[in-house]
Amino acid sequence: MRIIAVFIVGVAGIMAPLFMFAQRPSVADLELQLVQEQAKYAARMERVGKLENAHLQSAVIVDPTAKDFAQLPSAARLRVKGPFGTDFGTGSVILSDEGRALIITVSHIFRNADEKSVISAEIFNPKTGKVETFFVGYDGIKKTDPKADVGLLLIPTNRVISTLPLASINDVLVVGQKVVSYGCGGGEPPSKLEHLITIFNRYVGSDTIECTGVPLQGRSGGALVDGNGRMIGITIAADQRDQRGLYAGLAPIRAILESVGIDPRTLEKPLTVK
């Protein structure tokens, strides 16, 4: 069986594969996988009742993987149900108050969304020890930047959710620096992976960071954080050939926040001088 991938092609050449599969399954395998995914999603939707209006919905779901979500309370497992199936990804809550939360993720997870789409965000509630699933419609997509591959999702909530702070634009990142990524590889609960920064802005276009390791499908949109637990990037692509991951840098993250009237400086976590 052959390895297949969908690539982004930039001015400087092939940039990175967006989606990577270890093997090329048969048509029968693909049909079975589609049926299984549809069944899983249908069962989850049935448990929270029929969604006649997907704009302001939330539900608490007992999830046996809650302990995995508990490690990353600001991480969200995202599912976007569109006309061509369900897209999976990861996001991070960066701003929250009573009744709503703003999640930053990748733009490409919304590529097939339309007015009939239902978007879900699964987030851990440390007070109840359960995973809560919040639903929103197409109008929850607040802003996207396809060129930088970053996007914002606004969801309705029943509480204030833990947020992931931003690093300062003035912080210095260096090649060889140890960093950690958060993501839901394969649609699984969020997990942490350790990396080393290998190069900055390897490709023509928006600000990017390249790191060791290949992110699995589903980790797209997850945060890249520094040693102080602050976001410095977002997972956007994988380079299978060089075994590297590509992350949108702070510049496009701050730019999309500013475009919706949010001052990124208010989301920064100051370092404590020891």
Disulfide bonds with the S-S distance in Angstrom:
none
